[in-house]
Amino acid sequence: MQEQIAAIWRIEAARLVGAVARVVRDIGLAEDLAQDALVQALERWPRDGLPEQPAAWLMTVAKRRAIDHLRAQALHAGKREELARELATLGLDHEADFAPALLDARERIDDDQLRLIFTACHPVLGPEARAALALKVLAGLSTTEIARAFLAQESTIAQRIVRAKRTLAAAGVGFEQPLAAERQARLASVLEVVYLIFNEGHAATDGPDWLRPALCDEALRLARQLAALMPDESEVLGLLALLELTAARLPARRDAKGRPVLLLEQDRTRWDRLLIHRGLETLERVHEPGAYGLQARIAACHARAVRAEDTDWLRIVALYDALAQIAPSPVVALNQAIAISMVRDQPGYGPAAALDLLDGLAQEKTLRAYPWLHGARADVLERLGRFTDARQACEAALALTRNAADRELLAARVERLDAYLASASAAASDNIFCINAKKRS
C-alpha cells in the first residue's frame, strides 16, 4: 500500500501544491499543507482501503487544510471580510485568481504548475536556489536527485531549498501572476527547471526504474505551455525542440523485457517519427540558438541518422564546441569527449584522443563522483584494447550508481570483461604450453 501511495504522490504532488498555492499564496506553506494530506493518506488508506479517486481525495484534504489555515489566520486578525474573500477563491476560475486585471488573455499563465515555477524562480532568489526550490516543490524530486542535477552535495542542496523558502516567505512573495516584462528575468531559471525535470525522467537517479515517463511527459507539457505563452522566444523553442527530439527515442530505450538499451544499440524503427517531425519543425523556428537550441541541433543529428553508423559525429563535436562557448560545463566537455571518441579516420579524433580528454576531466572535483565519466572511460579503454583498465573504470562507475537498471547494465559489462580477460588468460597459458612443448621436443 505504501508503494501505491508513494506512486500516487509522485504523480499528483505538483498539481496539489499548485492548487493549494493558488489559495494560500505561499509556496512553502502550500507544500506543507499538501504533505499534510499525504500524511493523512498514509494513516487512513492502509486501514480504510484505497479511495476510488485517490487524487481527488488528496486534493479535497489539502484544500480543507488550506481553508482551516486561512480561517485561523483571519479569525486571529479579526478580518472576517478578508476570510470571505480568500475562501471565495476556491470557487473562482483562473481568470480571477489574483491576476492583474489588465493582463491580456494571451499573456496570462493559466497553468497552475507553470505559474508555480515562475513564482519559485522569483528574482529575490539566486538562480541556483530558484531551480532547486522549483524542482523540489514542483517535480517532487528528492534532494539526492536535485544534487545530481547540479553536481553538488546533498547537504548543500537541502540548505539551499530551506533558505529559498524562508527568503520567499520573508519577502512576502505570493502565488503571483508575473507580468510579461517580469517573466524575462525569470525565464532562464524556468527553462532550467523544465529541462532538469525531463532529465530526471529520461535517466532516473535511483530506484528500480531506468525511466520515469511521467516526468518526461510533464516537462514536455510545460515546454509546450511556455512555447504558447512566449512563441517568439528562441530558447523556449530550442528547449521544446530538444525535449521532443529526445522524447522520440524513449520507446526504444528499453527492450521487450524492460532492459535498458543504449543509444547506439537502439532499434531506430521504434523511435516516434511524429515527435521527431514536430521537433525538427520547432527547431526550424530557432533562428538564434542558445544552449538549448544547440543541444536540439545535436539531438537532430541523432534523429536524422537512419543507422547509428550514419551519425554525423564531426558535426556533433562542432556543436559541442559552440555550446562550450556559451554554456561551458564539465558535463558538456564530457559529452564532447564522447563524441570525439566516435569520429573515425580523422587525425586528433577517436578513442585515444578522447581518453586524454577524459583523464583530464577526471581531475574535475565535480565529476569525481559522476558515474558516467567512469563509464565513458570504460568504453574508450575497451575500444583501445585495455580490458583490465576498462574493467576497473566500469567497477568505479558501478560503485557510484544508484539506479537499479544502470547497476544491472554495468554489472553485466563487468561480467563480460571478466569473461574476456579469463579467456585471454587461458589462451595465453595455452600458447606458453605449446611453446614449451616445442622446446622440449
N, C-alpha and C positions, 0 to 999 in steps of 0.2 A: 504493500500500500504506500509506503513512504517513497518508493521509487516512482510510483504513479503520480503522487503529489508533486514530487520534485520535477517531473517532466512537464506537468501542467503549469507549474510555477515558471519554468524556463520560458514557456511559450507566452504566458499571459502577463508576466511581471511588468514589462514595459508599458503595456496598454493600461494596466491597473494604475501604475504610478502616474501616467499621463492624465488619466481621467480624474484622479484624486487631486493632482496638482492644479487642475483647472478649477477645482473647488476651493482648495486652501491657499493656493497661490504661493506655495513654498515647496521647493523640490525636496529638501531634506525631510521635512515633515511628511510630505506625500509618500516618500519611500518608507518611512517608519509606519505610517498607517496601513500601507499595502502589506507590509510584513506582519502587522498585527493580524490581518486577515489570514495570512499564511499560517501563523501560529494557531489560530482557531481551527483551521482546516486540519492541521497535524493533530490537534486534540480530538476533534469530533469525527472526522471521516473514518479513521480506523475503527471507531466504536459504532457509528451510525451507518456506515457504508458510503460509497461514493455518490454524490448527488447526480441527478440526471444531467444537469448543466453545471459542471464544476466552475467554468469561467464566470457564469452569471452569479453563482453563489459567492465567489470571491469578490466580484465587483460590488455586490449588494453589501457584504460585510464591510468592505473598505470604505464605501461611501457612507455607510451608517457611522463608522468611526469618525469620518470627516465631519459629519453633521454634529456628532457629540462634541467634537473638539471646538467647532465654531460656536455651538450653543454655550459651552462652558466659557469660552473666551468672551463672547458677547455679554453673557449674564454677569461675568466678573466685572466688566467695564460698565455695565448698566446701559448698554447700547442695543436696545431691542430693535430699533429700526435697522441698524446695521445687520443684526442677525437675520431679519426677514430678507434683506437684500442679498446676503450671502447664500441663504438657503434657496432663494429663488433661482440661483444659477444652476441648480441641479435640473431644472426643467427647461432651461434655455438651450437653443442650438448654438453652434459655434459663432454665429454672426454677432450675438450679443454677449459674447464671452470675454468681457473686459477688453475687447479690441477697440482701438481708436475708431471713432465713428467715420472719420474721413478716409479710412483706408479703402482703396479701390478693391472690388471683389477679386480681381486678378492678383492683388498684392497680399491678400490675407493668407496666413498659414492655417488652413483648416484641419490639418492633421495634428492630433494631439502629440504624437510621438516626435514628429519633426519639430514642432514648436518647443517641445521639451528639450531637444538637442540645442536649439538656438538659445534657450534660456540657460542651460548648463554651460554654454560657450560664451557667457557674458564677459565683456572686456575687463570687468573688475578682477577676473581671474587671469593667471598666466596661461599661455597656450597649452602647456602640458597638463596643468590642473584641469583645464576645461575638458580636454579629451578624456582624461582618466575618470572624471566625475560622470560624464555622459555615458561612457562605456559601462560603468558600474551600475548606474541607475537605469539607463535605457535598455542596454543589451543584457543586463543581468550577468555580465562576465565576472568571474572570480578575480580576486586580487592577483592570483597566480597567472591567469590568462592575460590580464592587463599588463603585468610586469613583463611577460614575454613579448608583448606587442611593442613595448618601449625599451626592451633590453635593459631593464632596471631591476633593482632588488624589490622583493615583495614588500618589505617594511617601508621602503621609500614611497611606493605607490599607495599603501594604506594611509600613511601620514598625509600624503598629497590630497587624497579624497576627503579625509576628515577636515583638513584645513579649508578645502574648497567649499564644503557645506557650511562651515562656520562663516566664511567670508561672505557667501551669498546671503546668509541669514542676517549678518550684521549690516550688510548694505541694503537690506530690505528689498532684495530682488524677488519679484513675484513671478508667477507663470504668465509672462508678458507676451505681447504681440509686437515684436520689434519692427520698426519702420524699415522701409526698403534701404534707406541710407545706412541704418544701423546694422543691417544684415551683412553688409560688405565687410565690416570689421570682424565679424564672427565667422565668415564663410570658410576660411582656411581650416579652422578647427572643426567646423561641422563636417566638411568633406573628409577630414582625417578620421572622424568618428565613424562615419558610414563605411569608409574604406577598411577600418580595423574590425568592424563588425563582420564584414564579408570575409576578411582574412581568417577570423576565428572559425567561421562556418566552413571555410574551404579547407582548413587544416587545424583541427581541434588540438588544443594544447595538451589536454589529458583526458582521462576517461576511456571507455571502451570503444567509442565511435571515432572513426577516422574523419568523418564529415559531420557537420551539423547543418543540414539543408535549410532548416527553418531560419537560421541566422542569415544564410545567403539570400533567401527569399526576402527577408525583411530589409536587408541592405539594398537589394535591387528595387524594392518598393519605395524606399526612402530616396534613392537616387533618381527615380522617375518623378517622384513628387518635387524634388529640387529642380529637375530639368523643366518641369511645367511651371514652377514658380519663377525661375531665373533662366529663361530659354536662350538668352544671349551670352551667358557666362561660359567661356571656353572651358574652364577647368571643371565646371559642373558636367558639361557634355563629355569631357575627357574621362571623368570618373564613371559616368554611366556607360560609355563605350567599353571601358576596361572591365567593368563588372559583367556586362552582357557577354563579352567575348570569353571571359574566364568561366562564367557560369555555364556556357555552352559545353564545356568539357566535363562537367560534373557527372553526366550519365556514364561516362567511360572510366571514371576514376576508381570504380570497383567492378570486380568480375562477377560472374553468376553466383559465386559462393560468398560474395561480400568482401573478398580480399582486396587490399589496395593495389592499384595499378598505376605505375609512374607514367609521366607524360610520354616519354619516348616509346613506351610499350603499349600505349592505349590503342584500342580499336577505333579509328577515327570515323568509321561509319556510324558509330554511336553518338558522335557529337551532335548537338542540337543545331541543325542548319538554320532554323528560323532565328534563333538567338544570335548566331554568327552574322546573319544578314542584317539584323537590327543593329548589332554592334558596329558593323562596318559602315552602315548608313549614318549612324550617330557620329562616328569618327570623321566622316567626310565634312561634318559641320564644325569640326575643331580646326580653326584656322591658325591659331597661335598656341600650339600645345605647351602646356606646362608639365609638371611632374606626372599628373595622371594621364594627360594626353600622350606623353611619350611612352608610358607603360602600356597604354592602349595600343599604340603602334607596335610595341613588342608582342603583345598578345595577338595582334592581327597577323604578324609574321607566322606564328604557330597556326592560326586559324586557316591561313591560305595554303599551308603545306598539306598536300594530299597524303603524303607519307612522311614519316619522321625524317628520313634521309633527304627530303626536299627542303627542309627548313633553311632559311637564309640566315645562317649564323653570323656572317660578316655584318649584315645589316643590323642584327640584334646587338652585336658588340658596339657598333657605331651609335645606336640609340642609347645604349647604356652610357657611352661617353657623354652624350648630350644631357642625359639625366643626371650624371655625376656633376655636371657644371652648375645645375640649378638646384639640385637637392642631394648633395653628397651625403653618403652614409655608409657604414661598414657593410650593411646588407646589400646595397647597390653594388659595391665593389665585389662582394662575394658572388652575386648573380652574374656580374660581368666576367669574372674569372671562370665561372662555369661555362658561359657562352664561348669564351676564348678556347677552352679545352675541347669544344666541339668542332672548331674550324679545322678542316683538313688541308694538307698540302699547301700551307701558306707560312712563309718564314715569320717567326715571332708568335705563332699561334700553336694550338694543340695542347695535349696533356702536360708536357714538360714545362711549357711556358706558364700554364695555369697553376702548376704545382708551386712554382716560385712565388706567384701572387698569393696563393692560399697560405703558404708558410709565413708570408709577411702578415697576412690578416690574422693568423693565429696569435700574433703578439698583441692584437687589439683587446683591451680589457673587456669591452662589451660583448665580444664574440667567444670568449673562452668557454662560457657555459652554453653556447649556442650549438645544439647537436648537428645542425645541417652544415656547419663549417667542417666538422669532422666527417660527416657523410660525404661531402664533396671531395675531401682529401682521399677518402677511401676509394671513391670512384676513379679519380685520376691515377692513384697509385696502382690500382688493379690494372688499369689500361696500360700502364708503363711496365707491367710485369713484376712489380714489387709486392708480391702477395702477402708476405709476412707483415710488412708495414701497413698494407691495406687492411689486414685483419685487425691490427692494433687501433687504427683510426676508426674502424667500424665498431669495435668494442667501446671506444670513447664516446661515440655517438649514442650507442645503446645505453650507456650508463647515465646519459643526460636526458634521455627521452622519457616522457611520462605517458604519452598516448599509447594505449594497448596495441592498436593496429600498427603504429610505427615501430613499436618494440618487436612485434611479430615479424615485420618486414626485415628489420635489421638483424634479428636473431637468425632468420633463415639465410641471410647473406653471410653471417659469421660461419654458420654450419657449412655452407657451400665452399667458403675459403678454406675451412679446416679440411674438408674432403679433398680439395685440390692439393693442399700442402702435404697431406698424408700420402696422396697418390704420387706426387712428385718425389717425396722422400723414398717411397717404395721403389720407384723407377730408378732413382739414383743408386740405391742399395743393390738392385739387380745389375746395374751397369758395372759397379765396383766388383761384384761377384764374378761377372763374366770376364772382366779384365784380369783378375787374379787367377781365374781358371786357365785363361790363355797363357799366362806367365808360367804356371805350373806345368802346363803341357809342353 
